[in-house]
Amino acid sequence: MILMFKINFDMIKLRLQKSMFLHNPQYKQPARGEVIALGLSLRNAAEFSQNGALANFIQSFKTQAGPEVPFSLEVEFAAVFALSAPVPQPEQDTLVHKHFPQMVFPYTREYVAETTRRGGYPPLILNLGLFQDNQTNGSGTATESIVGSKWPH
């Protein structure tokens, strides 16, 4: 992949670092087709190596817990990106906030959907646009987007 500032990068490693799915025993099963409101957060963070050859990237997803939600889910993927040259600070932010998440998010989305399906619920399908259109908290090489979402049961 080539960026505007002429840096090539490749994802050379991806691994599931954390997965936790918990059923909420206090949750009352809704009627079929009822819409459930969920609070979702997606956090992206990265550290760049001293020599500029590698970037360690982490994408964390979680649902917000509460008595009104059927389950809580936390997922974290870690990726390593090889870079063709050191990346200046402003461009690091572009990589962390835009390019790295676009490469890792399909794996997060698939894992979340399959985990909720195996947990006995309809698959929770995430849309990256849901997170990109919202304000992000954070600075430097970390961001977090928190959104509300409606999920048909």
Secondary structure, DSSP 8 states (H G I E B T S, - for coil): -B-TT--BEEEEEEEEEEEEEEE-TT-----TT-EEEEEEEEEEEEEE-TTSSEEEEEEEEEE---TTSSEEEEEEEEEEEEESS---HHHHHHIIIIIHHHHHHHHHHHHHHHHHHHTTS------HHHHHTS-EE--TTEEEEEEEEEEE-
